[in-house]
Amino acid sequence: MIRSEWLSAYIAFAEELSFTRGAARLHVSQPAFHVQIRKLGEELGATLYERAGRGLILTARGRELLAYAREARDGAEAFLARFSGVETTAPTVLAAGEGVLLYVLGPSLRALSTRSGTRLRILTRDRERTIAAVISREAHLGVAALEVVPDGLRATRLHRSAMVVAMPRGHRLARLPKVKLRDLAGERLIVPPPGSRHRETLTRLLAAAGVEWEVALEAGGWPLMLESARLGMGLAIVNDVCRLPAGVVGRPVPELPAIDYQLLEAMGGRLGAAGERLRAAIVEAFARAGRGGHRR
């Protein structure tokens, strides 16, 4: 029989990936903590973790158990809160990228927190880590740009975002209503580091169009790219939900593919009242962004 304290211990272990830190987190001795994790694995007949170099990683079965343990914990807390006639005080967790949080969701999250008293925990994550957070139930909801929805997740399309080139207002391309790839010939571009999907797509399409260009700066994230464009360090190609700094204009680049922002939830997950309020706030925030509320 699986004991609830074993699951609580496993959550601490899986999040810390350390017996020492996990035991300290729960204020128990390390030997007692280790016994709980060992007994849980024996009861399930599964290897939950393995060594990788000097550290530990969860196995596929271990990650599956972590999702279950978090869901069981959240469900128990929600039930006890309803049974007692009060709303749960556990935070609702959202995972999303820095740009989405700054340019689209910020005002809505602030309003949700202040007006309804909803407790929020925000995880700033890239796409892959957002997906992992929702699948593992570390986050109740996630927002990410996706073409294909991974197994185990339910997705709601929030916004189809076109790409724009951001530049100082006095730049020669600012006179154009839209920019073609060939117009970027000879330009110095601010791009993400190698390995990012945006960098790979941009490099491939510019090469296919026979456009030669230079890397002005490698910068991670829309905010840093836009600030660099404002400073005149080069042109930044970003998506249309970004709020452009003063003195910077954006022109659409129709030859670049649009990206779909998706609201991600775990299949069979329970959001509760606070989660549903957060979900509604996210949908409304992207609806406003789609009406042009975040562009200069």
Helices and strands as residue ranges (DSSP letters): H 4-16, H 19-26, H 30-44, E 49-52, E 55-58, H 60-83, E 92-96, H 98-100, I 101-105, H 106-116, E 120-124, H 127-135, E 141-145, E 153-161, E 163-168, G 172-175, G 181-184, E 188-191, H 197-208, E 214-218, H 222-230, E 235-239, E 248-252, E 259-266, H 272-290
